[in-house]
Amino acid sequence: MDYRDAGVDVEAGRAFVGQIRNLVHSTFRPEVLGGLGGFSGCFQLPTGYREPVLVSGTDGVGTKLKIAQILNCHHTVGIDLVAMCVNDVLTSGAEPLFFLDYVATGKLEGEQLTQVVSGIAQGCKLAGAALLGGETAEMPGFYQVGEYDLAGFCVGIVEKSKMLDGSQVQVGDLAIGLASSGIHSNGVSLVRKIISDGGFAWDHTPQLFHGKTLGSIFLTPTRIYVKSVLSALHQGLEIHGMAHITGGGLPENLPRCLGANQAVKIHPGSWPIPPIFKWLADFGSVGAEAMYNTFNMGLGFVLILPPTQAQQAITHFQSQHIPAFTIGEVVEGTGELIGLFDS
């Protein structure tokens, strides 16, 4: 008896590393030291920082993986994995430096997981981060054949004096919402229940979506905001706070970037809510409060900045093909959103 008899194919693991080697190397930055295959990844800090602060983040993709596995489409969830981490790190004003992944599966299927890693590599390129390393765990009996789970880890860097921590936000600042690309990677368990309870197939094409299938719509990857936001900072935009709108939606995430005794007064109707959210609300009989507390409702990222810079910010992001909207203003309060459900 050997390890293969127990369900773990070491040779397949070595072959998989060979398959993804070029994908990983394509993401490398000049600061990467060494190559793929060591016990650890090594990264030299960029020069030019007086007081560099390292900012870290970790996340997964959640049950969106179920949709990918049902449809045998694994590229986009790799992008999601990177996006969920790098967008979080970005909220501190940090530039993502490198990313690591952890993939656990019941049986290593090289073609399937190569698709995943190709998506991770694409996400790293979109964020400007190096895919520094990772781990693939073959766990027979723990996951069913064809199933896998993902976790991601990101480290970024920011000058200490420029790090955003809520103290820069001022009453009177405006909230600029940046459009999402869809549901991103949150609320998917509710999506799957609505699809299941409604008897819909993933290849169903509602008229509302102009020929696109439900599967393709819900697998649309999370938008990565890193390069557009960093370029705005480099151009002199005075951003006081940022929020990544993930699980919990606007009510949970937007207040996290505020200072003490502050709130945000939302302007209802100030941004277009994409049709996918109306479809979910209608066919799932989901109320407005539950929708806003589960989904991003069309806004994947929010910036807080002075009113004098709002139009400049909107123009900048529109030039980056990211629709942007003034959605509210900072007022005195206790960390709540005011007026979100006003008609």
C-alpha positions as CSV (number, residue, x, y, z in Angstrom):
1,M,0.0,0.0,0.0
2,D,1.2,3.5,-0.7
3,Y,-0.1,7.1,-0.5
4,R,-1.9,6.8,-3.9
5,D,-3.9,3.9,-2.5
6,A,-5.1,6.3,0.2
7,G,-6.3,8.7,-2.5
8,V,-3.4,11.1,-2.6
9,D,-1.4,11.3,-5.8
10,V,1.9,12.9,-5.2
11,E,3.0,12.7,-8.8
12,A,-0.2,14.4,-9.9
13,G,0.7,17.2,-7.5
14,R,4.2,17.6,-9.0
15,A,2.7,17.7,-12.5
16,F,0.2,20.3,-11.4
17,V,3.0,22.6,-10.2
18,G,4.6,22.2,-13.5
19,Q,1.4,23.2,-15.3
20,I,0.9,26.4,-13.3
21,R,4.6,27.5,-13.2
22,N,4.3,29.9,-16.1
23,L,1.1,31.4,-14.8
24,V,2.7,32.2,-11.5
25,H,5.9,33.6,-13.0
26,S,3.7,35.9,-15.2
27,T,2.6,37.8,-12.1
28,F,6.1,38.4,-10.6
29,R,7.2,41.9,-9.7
30,P,10.9,43.0,-9.5
31,E,10.8,42.6,-5.7
32,V,10.2,38.8,-5.9
33,L,13.3,36.8,-4.9
34,G,13.6,33.2,-6.1
35,G,11.1,31.1,-8.0
36,L,8.3,28.6,-7.4
37,G,8.9,25.5,-5.5
38,G,10.6,26.5,-2.3
39,F,9.3,26.2,1.2
40,S,8.4,29.9,1.3
41,G,8.1,32.9,-1.0
42,C,10.5,35.8,-0.6
43,F,9.8,39.4,-1.3
44,Q,12.0,42.4,-0.9
45,L,10.3,45.6,0.3
46,P,10.0,48.3,-2.4
47,T,12.3,51.4,-1.9
48,G,11.1,54.9,-1.3
49,Y,9.2,54.4,2.0
50,R,10.3,56.3,5.1
51,E,7.9,54.4,7.5
52,P,6.5,51.5,5.6
53,V,3.5,49.7,7.1
54,L,2.6,46.2,6.0
55,V,-1.2,45.6,5.6
56,S,-2.5,42.1,5.4
57,G,-5.8,40.5,4.5
58,T,-7.4,37.1,4.0
59,D,-10.7,35.9,2.5
60,G,-12.3,33.2,0.5
61,V,-15.0,32.9,-2.2
62,G,-17.7,31.2,-0.2
63,T,-20.5,29.2,-1.8
64,K,-20.0,30.8,-5.2
65,L,-17.6,27.9,-5.6
66,K,-20.7,25.6,-5.8
67,I,-21.9,27.4,-8.9
68,A,-18.5,27.1,-10.5
69,Q,-18.3,23.4,-9.8
70,I,-21.8,22.7,-11.0
71,L,-21.1,24.6,-14.3
72,N,-17.5,23.3,-14.6
73,C,-16.3,26.9,-15.0
74,H,-13.4,27.6,-12.6
75,H,-11.5,30.7,-14.0
76,T,-13.7,33.5,-12.6
77,V,-13.6,32.3,-9.0
78,G,-9.8,32.7,-9.0
79,I,-10.3,36.3,-9.8
80,D,-12.9,36.6,-7.0
81,L,-10.4,35.1,-4.5
82,V,-7.8,37.8,-5.3
83,A,-10.4,40.6,-5.4
84,M,-11.8,39.9,-2.0
85,C,-8.4,40.2,-0.5
86,V,-6.8,43.0,-2.4
87,N,-9.9,45.3,-2.2
88,D,-9.8,44.9,1.6
89,V,-6.2,45.8,1.8
90,L,-6.8,48.8,-0.5
91,T,-9.1,50.4,2.1
92,S,-6.1,51.3,4.2
93,G,-4.6,53.1,1.2
94,A,-2.2,50.2,0.7
95,E,-0.8,48.9,-2.5
96,P,-1.0,45.1,-2.7
97,L,2.5,43.6,-3.0
98,F,1.9,39.8,-3.1
99,F,-0.7,37.2,-2.8
100,L,-0.8,33.5,-1.7
101,D,-3.5,30.9,-2.2
102,Y,-4.6,27.7,-0.5
103,V,-6.5,25.2,-2.5
104,A,-8.0,22.1,-0.8
105,T,-9.7,19.4,-2.9
106,G,-10.9,15.8,-2.6
107,K,-8.9,14.7,-5.7
108,L,-6.5,16.8,-7.6
109,E,-7.8,17.4,-11.1
110,G,-5.1,19.3,-13.0
111,E,-7.2,20.9,-15.7
112,Q,-9.8,22.1,-13.2
113,L,-7.4,23.6,-10.7
114,T,-5.2,25.1,-13.5
115,Q,-8.3,27.1,-14.5
116,V,-8.6,28.3,-10.9
117,V,-4.9,29.3,-10.8
118,S,-5.2,31.1,-14.2
119,G,-8.0,33.2,-12.7
120,I,-5.8,33.9,-9.6
121,A,-3.0,34.9,-11.8
122,Q,-5.2,37.2,-13.8
123,G,-6.6,38.8,-10.6
124,C,-3.0,39.4,-9.4
125,K,-2.1,41.1,-12.6
126,L,-5.2,43.3,-12.3
127,A,-4.2,44.2,-8.8
128,G,-0.4,44.6,-9.6
129,A,0.4,41.9,-7.0
130,A,2.8,39.0,-7.3
131,L,1.4,35.5,-6.9
132,L,4.2,34.6,-4.5
133,G,3.2,31.1,-3.6
134,G,0.5,28.7,-2.4
135,E,-0.5,25.3,-1.2
136,T,-2.6,22.6,-2.8
137,A,-4.0,20.0,-0.4
138,E,-5.4,16.8,-1.6
139,M,-7.9,15.6,1.1
140,P,-9.7,12.4,0.0
141,G,-12.8,11.7,2.1
142,F,-13.0,15.3,3.3
143,Y,-14.1,16.8,0.0
144,Q,-16.1,14.9,-2.7
145,V,-14.4,14.4,-6.1
146,G,-14.8,17.6,-8.1
147,E,-15.1,19.7,-5.0
148,Y,-12.5,22.2,-3.8
149,D,-12.3,25.2,-1.5
150,L,-10.1,28.3,-1.8
151,A,-8.5,30.7,0.7
152,G,-6.4,33.7,-0.2
153,F,-3.9,35.9,1.6
154,C,-2.6,39.3,0.6
155,V,0.1,41.7,1.9
156,G,0.3,45.3,0.9
157,I,2.3,48.4,1.9
158,V,1.5,52.0,2.7
159,E,3.4,54.9,4.1
160,K,2.5,55.3,7.8
161,S,1.6,59.0,7.4
162,K,-0.8,58.1,4.5
163,M,-2.5,55.2,6.1
164,L,-6.3,55.6,6.3
165,D,-7.8,54.7,9.7
166,G,-11.0,56.8,9.9
167,S,-9.4,59.7,11.6
168,Q,-9.1,61.7,8.3
169,V,-12.9,61.6,7.6
170,Q,-14.6,64.9,8.3
171,V,-18.3,65.9,8.7
172,G,-19.3,67.3,5.3
173,D,-17.2,64.9,3.2
174,L,-19.0,63.2,0.4
175,A,-19.4,59.4,-0.2
176,I,-18.6,58.4,-3.8
177,G,-19.9,54.9,-4.7
178,L,-18.1,52.9,-7.4
179,A,-20.2,50.5,-9.4
180,S,-19.9,46.7,-8.8
181,S,-19.8,44.2,-11.6
182,G,-22.7,42.2,-10.1
183,I,-23.2,40.4,-6.8
184,H,-19.5,39.9,-6.4
185,S,-18.9,37.1,-3.9
186,N,-21.5,37.8,-1.3
187,G,-25.0,36.5,-0.7
188,V,-24.5,33.5,-2.9
189,S,-26.2,31.1,-0.4
190,L,-29.3,33.2,-0.7
191,V,-29.0,33.3,-4.5
192,R,-28.7,29.5,-4.6
193,K,-31.8,29.1,-2.5
194,I,-33.8,31.5,-4.7
195,I,-32.7,29.6,-7.8
196,S,-33.5,26.2,-6.2
197,D,-36.8,27.2,-4.6
198,G,-37.9,28.8,-7.9
199,G,-37.1,25.8,-9.9
200,F,-34.7,27.7,-12.2
201,A,-31.8,26.1,-14.1
202,W,-28.4,27.8,-14.2
203,D,-28.7,27.9,-18.0
204,H,-32.0,29.8,-17.8
205,T,-32.0,33.1,-19.7
206,P,-34.5,35.6,-18.2
207,Q,-35.6,38.2,-20.7
208,L,-34.4,40.9,-18.3
209,F,-30.8,39.8,-19.0
210,H,-30.8,39.9,-22.8
211,G,-29.8,36.3,-23.5
212,K,-27.3,35.9,-20.6
213,T,-27.7,32.8,-18.5
214,L,-28.2,32.9,-14.7
215,G,-25.0,30.9,-14.4
216,S,-22.9,33.4,-16.3
217,I,-24.4,36.4,-14.5
218,F,-23.7,35.0,-11.0
219,L,-20.2,33.9,-12.0
220,T,-19.2,37.4,-13.1
221,P,-16.1,38.0,-11.0
222,T,-15.7,40.6,-8.3
223,R,-14.4,43.9,-9.7
224,I,-10.8,44.8,-8.6
225,Y,-10.6,48.5,-7.8
226,V,-6.9,48.6,-6.9
227,K,-5.2,50.3,-9.9
228,S,-8.0,52.8,-10.4
229,V,-8.0,53.9,-6.8
230,L,-4.2,54.0,-6.5
231,S,-3.9,56.1,-9.6
232,A,-6.5,58.5,-8.1
233,L,-4.3,58.8,-5.0
234,H,-1.2,59.4,-7.2
235,Q,-3.0,62.1,-9.1
236,G,-3.6,64.0,-5.8
237,L,-7.2,63.1,-4.9
238,E,-7.6,63.6,-1.2
239,I,-9.3,60.4,-0.2
240,H,-10.2,60.3,3.5
241,G,-11.7,56.9,3.8
242,M,-12.6,53.8,1.8
243,A,-15.0,50.9,2.2
244,H,-15.1,47.5,0.4
245,I,-18.8,46.6,0.2
246,T,-18.9,42.9,0.9
247,G,-21.1,40.7,3.2
248,G,-23.4,42.9,5.1
249,G,-23.7,45.3,2.3
250,L,-23.6,49.1,2.7
251,P,-25.1,49.1,6.3
252,E,-22.3,46.9,7.7
253,N,-19.3,48.0,5.6
254,L,-19.6,51.7,4.9
255,P,-19.6,52.8,8.6
256,R,-16.3,50.9,9.1
257,C,-14.3,53.6,7.4
258,L,-15.8,56.5,9.5
259,G,-14.3,58.3,12.5
260,A,-15.9,58.6,16.0
261,N,-19.4,60.2,16.2
262,Q,-19.9,60.1,12.5
263,A,-22.6,58.7,10.2
264,V,-23.5,58.8,6.5
265,K,-26.7,60.3,5.2
266,I,-27.5,58.3,2.1
267,H,-29.3,59.9,-0.9
268,P,-31.7,57.2,-2.1
269,G,-31.9,56.8,-5.9
270,S,-28.6,58.4,-6.4
271,W,-27.2,55.3,-8.2
272,P,-28.8,52.8,-10.5
273,I,-29.5,49.4,-9.0
274,P,-28.7,46.7,-11.6
275,P,-31.5,44.4,-12.8
276,I,-30.0,41.3,-11.2
277,F,-30.9,42.7,-7.7
278,K,-34.5,43.4,-8.8
279,W,-34.7,39.9,-10.1
280,L,-33.5,38.4,-6.8
281,A,-35.9,40.6,-4.8
282,D,-38.9,39.7,-7.0
283,F,-38.3,36.0,-7.4
284,G,-37.1,35.5,-3.8
285,S,-39.6,37.8,-2.2
286,V,-36.7,39.5,-0.4
287,G,-37.5,42.8,1.3
288,A,-35.5,45.9,0.8
289,E,-33.8,45.8,4.2
290,A,-32.7,42.1,3.7
291,M,-31.4,43.0,0.2
292,Y,-29.3,45.9,1.4
293,N,-28.0,43.8,4.3
294,T,-27.0,40.9,2.1
295,F,-25.9,42.3,-1.3
296,N,-23.8,45.3,-2.5
297,M,-26.9,46.6,-4.5
298,G,-24.7,47.8,-7.3
299,L,-21.9,49.5,-5.3
300,G,-18.7,47.4,-4.7
301,F,-16.5,50.2,-3.2
302,V,-17.1,53.6,-1.6
303,L,-14.7,56.5,-1.2
304,I,-15.0,59.3,1.3
305,L,-13.5,62.7,0.2
306,P,-13.9,66.4,0.4
307,P,-16.9,67.9,-1.6
308,T,-14.5,70.0,-3.7
309,Q,-13.0,66.8,-5.2
310,A,-16.2,64.8,-5.8
311,Q,-16.6,65.7,-9.5
312,Q,-12.9,65.1,-10.1
313,A,-13.2,61.7,-8.6
314,I,-16.3,60.8,-10.6
315,T,-14.6,61.9,-13.8
316,H,-11.5,59.9,-13.0
317,F,-13.3,56.6,-12.4
318,Q,-15.5,57.0,-15.4
319,S,-12.3,57.4,-17.4
320,Q,-11.3,54.0,-16.0
321,H,-14.7,52.6,-17.1
322,I,-16.0,52.4,-13.6
323,P,-19.3,54.3,-13.1
324,A,-19.2,56.5,-10.0
325,F,-21.9,58.3,-8.1
326,T,-22.3,60.7,-5.2
327,I,-24.4,58.6,-2.9
328,G,-24.3,60.6,0.4
329,E,-22.5,62.8,2.9
330,V,-20.8,62.4,6.3
331,V,-22.8,63.8,9.1
332,E,-22.7,63.7,12.9
333,G,-24.0,60.4,14.2
334,T,-23.1,57.0,15.8
335,G,-21.9,54.9,12.9
336,E,-25.2,54.4,11.2
337,L,-26.5,55.0,7.6
338,I,-29.3,57.5,7.6
339,G,-32.1,57.5,5.0
340,L,-31.0,54.3,3.2
341,F,-34.6,53.1,3.1
342,D,-36.4,56.4,2.5
343,S,-38.4,56.5,-0.6
